[in-house]
Amino acid sequence: MTETVVAHVPEIAEAVGFYQALGLALEELLPKEALLAPKEGPLLLLRPGEGGVEAGPPRPRPEGEGFARLRVEEGRLVLLVESLEHEKVRLSKYGLPFQEAPGQLLLFDPGGNPVLVREG
């Protein structure tokens, strides 16, 4: 079983698109939740509700996986990527607004949950 992180978002489809743009692969889409898989790290389970990130139930690891690596730090999702410069271009292409800080990018998902993107 693999660790799961639950992110609460107001609209599942919009959040799925956001996290796919960040490099996670959609593994399961149900009316009230979606499961996304990174290359490494916990699975991301999206559920409707007020914004927030919490530990979720263990789930079997799906066969597919995205190209980003995911971890959680202090209640924030952190995506580890190979090149921050490449991510800036890619995020701009998808129209995802971000703030730059030394060594990282800060975005907010459709539920208002902070997401950091770092090289790692």
DSSP file (Angstrom, degrees, kcal/mol; ACC not computed):
  #  RESIDUE AA STRUCTURE BP1 BP2  ACC     N-H-->O    O-->H-N    N-H-->O    O-->H-N    TCO  KAPPA ALPHA  PHI   PSI    X-CA   Y-CA   Z-CA
    1    1 A M              0   0    0      0, 0.0     2,-0.4     0, 0.0     0, 0.0   0.000 360.0 360.0 360.0 146.8    0.0    0.0    0.0
    2    2 A T  E     -A   59   0A   0     57,-3.4    57,-2.0    55,-0.1     0, 0.0  -0.855 360.0-103.3-112.6 143.5    1.1    3.5   -0.8
    3    3 A E  E     -     0   0A   0     -2,-0.4    40,-2.4    55,-0.2     2,-0.4  -0.327  37.8-154.6 -59.6 144.6    0.7    6.7    1.3
    4    4 A T  E     -Ab  56  43A   0     52,-0.5    52,-3.1    38,-0.2     2,-0.4  -0.970   8.1-156.4-125.6 141.3   -2.1    8.9    0.0
    5    5 A V  E     -Ab  55  44A   0     38,-2.8    40,-3.2    -2,-0.4     2,-0.5  -0.962  12.9-146.3-114.1 134.0   -2.4   12.7    0.4
    6    6 A V  E     -Ab  54  45A   0     48,-3.2    48,-2.2    -2,-0.4     2,-0.5  -0.885  11.6-170.2-103.2 127.5   -5.9   14.2    0.2
    7    7 A A  E     -Ab  53  46A   0     38,-2.4    40,-2.0    -2,-0.5     2,-0.5  -0.978  16.4-141.5-114.3 125.5   -6.3   17.7   -1.3
    8    8 A H  E     +Ab  52  47A   0     44,-2.7    44,-0.6    -2,-0.5   105,-0.2  -0.739  28.3 169.9 -89.4 130.1   -9.7   19.3   -1.0
    9    9 A V  E     - b   0  48A   0     38,-2.7    40,-0.9    -2,-0.5     3,-0.2  -0.961  39.6-129.0-138.4 151.6  -10.8   21.3   -4.0
   10   10 A P  S    S+     0   0    0      0, 0.0     2,-0.4     0, 0.0    -1,-0.1   0.856  98.3  30.4 -71.4 -33.6  -14.1   22.9   -5.0
   11   11 A E     >  -     0   0    0      1,-0.2     4,-1.9    36,-0.1     5,-0.2  -0.970  65.0-158.7-134.2 116.6  -14.2   21.3   -8.5
   12   12 A I  H  > S+     0   0    0     -2,-0.4     4,-2.7     1,-0.2     5,-0.2   0.926  91.1  50.7 -61.1 -49.7  -12.7   18.0   -9.3
   13   13 A A  H  > S+     0   0    0      1,-0.2     4,-2.0     2,-0.2    -1,-0.2   0.897 111.3  47.9 -60.9 -42.0  -12.3   18.4  -13.1
   14   14 A E  H  > S+     0   0    0      1,-0.2     4,-1.9     2,-0.2    -1,-0.2   0.909 113.4  47.9 -64.8 -41.7  -10.6   21.8  -12.8
   15   15 A A  H  X S+     0   0    0     -4,-1.9     4,-2.6     2,-0.2     5,-0.2   0.871 107.9  55.5 -67.8 -37.1   -8.2   20.4  -10.1
   16   16 A V  H  X S+     0   0    0     -4,-2.7     4,-2.4     1,-0.2     5,-0.2   0.941 108.5  48.3 -59.8 -46.8   -7.4   17.3  -12.2
   17   17 A G  H  X S+     0   0    0     -4,-2.0     4,-2.0     1,-0.2    -1,-0.2   0.898 110.8  51.8 -59.7 -41.5   -6.4   19.6  -15.1
   18   18 A F  H  X S+     0   0    0     -4,-1.9     4,-1.1     1,-0.2    -2,-0.2   0.946 113.4  42.4 -59.9 -50.9   -4.2   21.7  -12.8
   19   19 A Y  H  <>S+     0   0    0     -4,-2.6     5,-2.3     1,-0.2     4,-0.3   0.804 111.1  55.2 -72.9 -28.5   -2.3   18.7  -11.3
   20   20 A Q  H ><5S+     0   0    0     -4,-2.4     3,-1.5    -5,-0.2    -1,-0.2   0.902 105.4  53.7 -66.4 -38.7   -1.9   17.0  -14.8
   21   21 A A  H 3<5S+     0   0    0     -4,-2.0    -2,-0.2     1,-0.3    -1,-0.2   0.802 105.0  55.7 -63.4 -27.5   -0.3   20.3  -15.9
   22   22 A L  T 3<5S-     0   0    0     -4,-1.1    -1,-0.3    -5,-0.1    -2,-0.2   0.495 129.9 -94.9 -83.9  -3.3    2.1   19.9  -13.0
   23   23 A G  T < 5S+     0   0    0     -3,-1.5    45,-1.7     1,-0.3    44,-1.5   0.597  79.7 131.7 106.1  11.7    3.1   16.4  -14.2
   24   24 A L      < -     0   0    0     -5,-2.3     2,-0.4    42,-0.2    -1,-0.3  -0.727  51.5-128.2 -93.6 149.2    0.9   14.0  -12.2
   25   25 A A  E     -C   37   0A   0     12,-2.7    12,-2.9    -2,-0.3     2,-0.5  -0.816  16.6-123.9 -99.6 132.4   -0.9   11.2  -14.1
   26   26 A L  E     +C   36   0A   0     -2,-0.4    10,-0.2    10,-0.2     3,-0.1  -0.619  35.7 167.6 -73.5 123.5   -4.7   10.7  -13.7
   27   27 A E  E     +     0   0A   0      8,-3.0     2,-0.3    -2,-0.5     9,-0.2   0.738  63.6  12.4-107.0 -33.3   -5.3    7.1  -12.6
   28   28 A E  E     -C   35   0A   0      7,-1.6     7,-2.8     2,-0.0     2,-0.5  -0.977  56.7-169.2-151.7 131.2   -8.9    7.1  -11.5
   29   29 A L  E     +C   34   0A   0     -2,-0.3     5,-0.2     5,-0.2    -3,-0.0  -0.973  14.9 167.4-127.3 117.6  -11.7    9.6  -11.9
   30   30 A L  E >   -C   33   0A   0      3,-3.2     3,-0.5    -2,-0.5    -2,-0.0  -0.745  50.8 -98.4-118.5 168.0  -15.0    9.1  -10.0
   31   31 A P  T 3  S+     0   0    0      0, 0.0   -19,-0.2     0, 0.0     3,-0.1   0.852 121.6  26.3 -57.9 -34.1  -17.8   11.6   -9.6
   32   32 A K  T 3  S+     0   0    0      1,-0.1     2,-0.3   -20,-0.1    -3,-0.0   0.344 127.1  22.8-115.5   6.6  -16.6   12.7   -6.1
   33   33 A E  E <   -C   30   0A   0     -3,-0.5    -3,-3.2    14,-0.2     2,-0.3  -0.988  53.4-154.5-164.2 161.5  -12.9   12.1   -6.2
   34   34 A A  E     -CD  29  46A   0     12,-1.7    12,-3.2    -2,-0.3     2,-0.5  -0.997  11.3-146.9-140.6 142.7   -9.9   11.6   -8.5
   35   35 A L  E     -CD  28  45A   0     -7,-2.8    -8,-3.0    -2,-0.3    -7,-1.6  -0.946  16.5-173.5-113.0 126.4   -6.6    9.8   -7.9
   36   36 A L  E     -CD  26  44A   0      8,-3.1     8,-2.8    -2,-0.5   -10,-0.2  -0.929   9.3-150.5-120.8 145.9   -3.4   11.1   -9.4
   37   37 A A  E     -C   25   0A   0    -12,-2.9   -12,-2.7    -2,-0.4    29,-1.7  -0.954   4.6-159.5-120.6 128.6    0.0    9.4   -9.4
   38   38 A P        -     0   0    0      0, 0.0    31,-0.2     0, 0.0     3,-0.1  -0.397  38.6-102.4 -88.9 176.9    3.4   11.1   -9.4
   39   39 A K  S    S+     0   0    0     29,-3.7     2,-0.3     1,-0.2    30,-0.2   0.925 104.8   1.0 -62.9 -44.9    6.7    9.4  -10.5
   40   40 A E  B    S+e   69   0B   0     28,-0.6    30,-2.7     2,-0.1    -1,-0.2  -0.959 106.6  40.6-140.6 156.9    7.6    9.1   -6.8
   41   41 A G  S    S-     0   0    0     -2,-0.3    30,-0.2    28,-0.2   -38,-0.0  -0.465  92.6 -19.1 102.5-172.6    6.0    9.9   -3.5
   42   42 A P        -     0   0    0      0, 0.0   -38,-0.2     0, 0.0     2,-0.1  -0.269  67.0-108.2 -69.7 155.1    2.5    9.7   -2.2
   43   43 A L  E     -b    4   0A   0    -40,-2.4   -38,-2.8    -6,-0.1     2,-0.6  -0.482  30.8-128.4 -73.5 153.5   -0.6    9.4   -4.4
   44   44 A L  E     -bD   5  36A   0     -8,-2.8    -8,-3.1   -40,-0.2     2,-0.6  -0.940  20.5-167.9-111.4 119.5   -2.8   12.5   -4.6
   45   45 A L  E     -bD   6  35A   0    -40,-3.2   -38,-2.4    -2,-0.6     2,-0.4  -0.929   8.2-154.7-107.5 119.3   -6.5   12.0   -3.9
   46   46 A L  E     +bD   7  34A   0    -12,-3.2   -12,-1.7    -2,-0.6   -38,-0.2  -0.807  18.3 172.5 -95.9 132.8   -8.7   15.0   -4.8
   47   47 A R  E     -b    8   0A   0    -40,-2.0   -38,-2.7    -2,-0.4   -14,-0.2  -0.976  36.1-100.6-135.8 149.7  -12.0   15.4   -3.0
   48   48 A P  E    S+b    9   0A   0      0, 0.0     2,-0.3     0, 0.0   -37,-0.1  -0.359  72.6  78.4 -66.0 149.5  -14.6   18.2   -3.0
   49   49 A G  S    S-     0   0    0    -40,-0.9     3,-0.1   -41,-0.1   -38,-0.1  -0.817  82.8 -28.6 144.4 179.7  -14.5   20.5   -0.1
   50   50 A E  S    S-     0   0    0     -2,-0.3   -42,-0.1     1,-0.1    61,-0.1  -0.301  81.7 -84.9 -59.4 147.6  -12.9   23.5    1.5
   51   51 A G  S    S+     0   0    0     60,-0.3     2,-0.2    59,-0.1   -42,-0.2  -0.153  74.9 113.4 -55.2 149.9   -9.2   23.8    0.6
   52   52 A G  E     -A    8   0A   0    -44,-0.6   -44,-2.7    -3,-0.1     2,-0.4  -0.716  51.1-126.2 155.7 156.0   -6.7   21.8    2.7
   53   53 A V  E     +A    7   0A   0    -46,-0.2     2,-0.3    -2,-0.2   -46,-0.2  -0.987  34.5 157.2-126.9 135.0   -4.3   18.9    2.5
   54   54 A E  E     -A    6   0A   0    -48,-2.2   -48,-3.2    -2,-0.4     2,-0.1  -0.950  46.8 -79.9-149.4 165.6   -4.3   16.0    4.9
   55   55 A A  E     -A    5   0A   0     -2,-0.3   -50,-0.2   -50,-0.2   -52,-0.0  -0.442  49.9-161.9 -67.6 144.5   -3.1   12.4    5.1
   56   56 A G  E     -A    4   0A   0    -52,-3.1   -52,-0.5     1,-0.1     3,-0.1  -0.614  27.9 -68.6-121.1-178.5   -5.4    9.9    3.3
   57   57 A P  E     -     0   0A   0      0, 0.0    -1,-0.1     0, 0.0   -55,-0.1  -0.391  56.1-100.3 -71.5 147.5   -6.0    6.2    3.3
   58   58 A P  E     -     0   0A   0      0, 0.0   -55,-0.2     0, 0.0     0, 0.0  -0.405  46.5-174.7 -63.2 144.0   -3.4    3.8    2.0
   59   59 A R  E     -A    2   0A   0    -57,-2.0   -57,-3.4    -3,-0.1   -16,-0.1  -0.964  32.1 -92.9-138.3 154.3   -4.1    2.7   -1.5
   60   60 A P        -     0   0    0      0, 0.0     0, 0.0     0, 0.0     0, 0.0  -0.424  49.2-106.7 -64.0 142.4   -2.5    0.2   -3.9
   61   61 A R        -     0   0    0     -2,-0.1   -24,-0.0     1,-0.1   -58,-0.0  -0.577  35.7-130.6 -71.5 125.3    0.1    1.9   -6.2
   62   62 A P        -     0   0    0      0, 0.0    -1,-0.1     0, 0.0   -35,-0.0  -0.268  14.8-118.3 -70.5 165.4   -1.3    2.2   -9.7
   63   63 A E  S    S+     0   0    0    -36,-0.1     2,-0.1     2,-0.0    -2,-0.0   0.865  92.3  67.9 -73.3 -36.1    0.7    1.0  -12.7
   64   64 A G        -     0   0    0    -37,-0.0     2,-0.3   -38,-0.0   -39,-0.1  -0.319  62.0-177.8 -80.9 166.1    0.9    4.4  -14.3
   65   65 A E        -     0   0    0    -39,-0.1   -26,-0.2    -2,-0.1   -39,-0.1  -0.968  20.9-124.7-161.4 149.9    2.8    7.4  -13.1
   66   66 A G        -     0   0    0    -29,-1.7   -42,-0.2    -2,-0.3   -43,-0.1  -0.054  31.3-109.5 -80.9-170.2    3.4   11.0  -14.0
   67   67 A F  S    S+     0   0    0    -44,-1.5     2,-0.2   -29,-0.1   -43,-0.2   0.543  89.5  83.2-103.3  -8.5    6.8   12.7  -14.4
   68   68 A A  S    S-     0   0    0    -45,-1.7   -29,-3.7   -31,-0.2   -28,-0.6  -0.583  71.9-133.2 -90.2 157.9    6.8   14.9  -11.3
   69   69 A R  E     -eF  40  80B   0     11,-1.6    11,-2.8   -30,-0.2     2,-0.4  -0.920  23.5-154.3-109.0 139.5    7.8   13.7   -7.8
   70   70 A L  E     + F   0  79B   0    -30,-2.7     2,-0.3    -2,-0.4     9,-0.2  -0.895  22.0 155.3-120.1 140.9    5.5   14.6   -4.9
   71   71 A R  E     - F   0  78B   0      7,-2.1     7,-3.1    -2,-0.4     2,-0.4  -0.950  33.3-122.3-149.1 171.3    6.0   15.1   -1.2
   72   72 A V  E     + F   0  77B   0     -2,-0.3     2,-0.4     5,-0.2     5,-0.2  -0.969  23.5 179.8-120.5 131.7    4.4   17.0    1.6
   73   73 A E  E >  S- F   0  76B   0      3,-2.6     3,-1.8    -2,-0.4    -2,-0.0  -0.977  71.9 -22.7-133.0 119.4    6.1   19.5    3.8
   74   74 A E  T 3  S-     0   0    0     -2,-0.4     3,-0.1     1,-0.3    -1,-0.1   0.874 127.2 -48.3  50.7  45.4    4.3   21.4    6.6
   75   75 A G  T 3  S+     0   0    0      1,-0.2     2,-0.4   -23,-0.0    -1,-0.3   0.588 117.1 111.3  75.0  10.2    0.9   20.8    5.0
   76   76 A R  E <   -F   73   0B   0     -3,-1.8    -3,-2.6    37,-0.1     2,-0.4  -0.918  68.9-122.1-116.5 143.8    2.0   22.0    1.6
   77   77 A L  E     -Fg  72 115B   0     37,-1.4    39,-2.6    -2,-0.4     2,-0.5  -0.666  27.7-163.7 -79.0 136.4    2.4   19.9   -1.5
   78   78 A V  E     -Fg  71 116B   0     -7,-3.1    -7,-2.1    -2,-0.4     2,-0.5  -0.990   4.2-160.3-125.5 124.0    5.9   20.0   -3.0
   79   79 A L  E     -Fg  70 117B   0     37,-3.2    39,-2.7    -2,-0.5     2,-0.5  -0.909   8.1-151.5-104.4 127.6    6.7   18.9   -6.5
   80   80 A L  E     +Fg  69 118B   0    -11,-2.8   -11,-1.6    -2,-0.5     2,-0.3  -0.870  21.0 176.8-100.8 126.6   10.3   18.1   -7.3
   81   81 A V  E     - g   0 119B   0     37,-3.0    39,-1.9    -2,-0.5     3,-0.2  -0.798  37.9-121.7-126.2 165.2   11.3   18.6  -10.9
   82   82 A E  S    S+     0   0    0     -2,-0.3     2,-0.4     1,-0.3    37,-0.1   0.852  97.9  22.6 -77.0 -35.2   14.5   18.3  -12.9
   83   83 A S     >  -     0   0    0      1,-0.1     4,-1.9    35,-0.1    -1,-0.3  -0.950  53.3-165.8-141.2 117.1   14.6   21.9  -14.2
   84   84 A L  H  > S+     0   0    0     -2,-0.4     4,-2.1     2,-0.2     5,-0.1   0.869  96.1  55.6 -66.3 -36.7   12.9   25.0  -12.6
   85   85 A E  H  > S+     0   0    0      1,-0.2     4,-1.6     2,-0.2    -1,-0.2   0.915 107.6  48.8 -62.2 -42.6   13.6   27.0  -15.8
   86   86 A H  H  > S+     0   0    0      1,-0.2     4,-2.5     2,-0.2    -1,-0.2   0.901 109.5  53.0 -62.7 -41.0   11.8   24.3  -17.9
   87   87 A E  H  X S+     0   0    0     -4,-1.9     4,-3.2     1,-0.2     5,-0.3   0.875 103.8  56.1 -64.6 -37.7    8.9   24.4  -15.4
   88   88 A K  H  X S+     0   0    0     -4,-2.1     4,-2.0     1,-0.2    -1,-0.2   0.934 111.2  43.9 -58.7 -45.8    8.5   28.1  -15.7
   89   89 A V  H  X S+     0   0    0     -4,-1.6     4,-2.1     2,-0.2    -2,-0.2   0.925 115.9  47.5 -64.6 -45.0    8.1   27.8  -19.5
   90   90 A R  H  X S+     0   0    0     -4,-2.5     4,-1.7     2,-0.2    -2,-0.2   0.916 112.1  48.4 -65.3 -44.5    5.8   24.8  -19.2
   91   91 A L  H  <>S+     0   0    0     -4,-3.2     5,-2.6     1,-0.2     4,-0.4   0.886 111.2  51.0 -64.6 -38.5    3.6   26.5  -16.5
   92   92 A S  H ><5S+     0   0    0     -4,-2.0     3,-1.0    -5,-0.3    -1,-0.2   0.896 106.2  55.5 -63.8 -39.5    3.3   29.6  -18.6
   93   93 A K  H 3<5S+     0   0    0     -4,-2.1    -1,-0.2     1,-0.3    -2,-0.2   0.876 110.1  45.6 -59.8 -38.6    2.3   27.6  -21.6
   94   94 A Y  T 3<5S-     0   0    0     -4,-1.7    -1,-0.3    -5,-0.1    -2,-0.2   0.489 115.1-118.3 -83.2  -3.5   -0.6   26.1  -19.5
   95   95 A G  T < 5 +     0   0    0     -3,-1.0    -3,-0.2    -4,-0.4    -2,-0.1   0.747  60.3 152.2  74.1  23.6   -1.5   29.6  -18.2
   96   96 A L      < -     0   0    0     -5,-2.6    -1,-0.2    -6,-0.2     2,-0.1  -0.787  40.4-135.9 -90.0 116.7   -0.9   28.7  -14.6
   97   97 A P        +     0   0    0      0, 0.0    11,-0.4     0, 0.0     2,-0.3  -0.446  30.7 172.6 -71.5 143.6    0.1   31.7  -12.6
   98   98 A F        -     0   0    0      9,-0.1     2,-0.4    -2,-0.1     9,-0.2  -0.975  28.4-131.1-146.5 158.8    3.0   31.3  -10.2
   99   99 A Q  E     -H  106   0B   0      7,-2.5     7,-2.7    -2,-0.3     2,-0.4  -0.922  24.6-134.7-110.7 138.8    5.2   33.5   -8.0
  100  100 A E  E     +H  105   0B   0     -2,-0.4     5,-0.2     5,-0.2    -2,-0.0  -0.762  28.2 166.2 -95.7 139.1    9.0   33.1   -8.1
  101  101 A A  E >   -H  104   0B   0      3,-2.4     3,-2.2    -2,-0.4     2,-0.1  -0.923  55.7 -65.5-137.0 162.5   11.2   32.9   -5.1
  102  102 A P  T 3  S-     0   0    0      0, 0.0     3,-0.1     0, 0.0    -2,-0.0  -0.304 120.2  -6.7 -54.8 118.3   14.8   31.8   -4.8
  103  103 A G  T 3  S+     0   0    0     -2,-0.1    16,-0.6     1,-0.1     2,-0.3   0.521 127.5  58.4  77.1   6.9   15.0   28.2   -5.9
  104  104 A Q  E <   -HI 101 118B   0     -3,-2.2    -3,-2.4    14,-0.1     2,-0.4  -0.994  63.6-135.2-159.6 164.0   11.2   27.6   -6.1
  105  105 A L  E     -HI 100 117B   0     12,-2.2    12,-2.5    -2,-0.3     2,-0.5  -0.949  19.0-148.0-120.4 144.6    7.9   28.5   -7.6
  106  106 A L  E     +HI  99 116B   0     -7,-2.7    -7,-2.5    -2,-0.4     2,-0.3  -0.965  22.9 165.8-117.1 127.2    4.7   29.0   -5.6
  107  107 A L  E     - I   0 115B   0      8,-2.7     8,-2.9    -2,-0.5     2,-0.4  -0.859  26.6-137.5-128.6 166.0    1.3   28.2   -7.1
  108  108 A F  E     - I   0 114B   0    -11,-0.4    -2,-0.0    -2,-0.3     5,-0.0  -0.997  18.6-135.8-125.8 131.1   -2.1   27.7   -5.7
  109  109 A D    >   -     0   0    0      4,-2.5     3,-2.7    -2,-0.4   -94,-0.1  -0.219  41.6 -87.4 -75.2 174.3   -4.4   24.9   -6.8
  110  110 A P  T 3  S+     0   0    0      0, 0.0    -1,-0.1     0, 0.0   -59,-0.1   0.674 130.5  54.7 -59.9 -16.4   -8.1   25.6   -7.6
  111  111 A G  T 3  S-     0   0    0   -102,-0.1   -60,-0.3     2,-0.1  -103,-0.1   0.398 121.5-106.4 -93.5   1.9   -8.9   24.9   -3.9
  112  112 A G    <   +     0   0    0     -3,-2.7  -103,-0.1     1,-0.3   -62,-0.0   0.555  69.9 149.3  84.7   8.3   -6.4   27.5   -2.7
  113  113 A N        -     0   0    0   -105,-0.2    -4,-2.5   -61,-0.1    -1,-0.3  -0.608  49.3-119.0 -76.2 130.1   -3.9   24.9   -1.5
  114  114 A P  E     - I   0 108B   0      0, 0.0   -37,-1.4     0, 0.0     2,-0.4  -0.473  29.0-169.6 -71.4 139.8   -0.3   26.1   -1.8
  115  115 A V  E     -gI  77 107B   0     -8,-2.9    -8,-2.7    -2,-0.2     2,-0.4  -0.991   5.5-157.6-130.9 122.2    2.0   24.1   -4.1
  116  116 A L  E     -gI  78 106B   0    -39,-2.6   -37,-3.2    -2,-0.4     2,-0.5  -0.815   2.0-158.0 -98.3 139.6    5.7   24.6   -4.2
  117  117 A V  E     +gI  79 105B   0    -12,-2.5   -12,-2.2    -2,-0.4     2,-0.3  -0.982  23.4 163.7-117.3 123.2    7.8   23.5   -7.3
  118  118 A R  E     -gI  80 104B   0    -39,-2.7   -37,-3.0    -2,-0.5     2,-0.3  -0.913  41.7-104.8-133.9 158.8   11.5   22.9   -6.6
  119  119 A E  E      g   81   0B   0    -16,-0.6   -37,-0.2    -2,-0.3   -36,-0.1  -0.636 360.0 360.0 -76.6 143.5   14.4   21.3   -8.3
  120  120 A G              0   0    0    -39,-1.9   -38,-0.2    -2,-0.3    -1,-0.1   0.386 360.0 360.0-179.7 360.0   15.3   18.0   -6.6
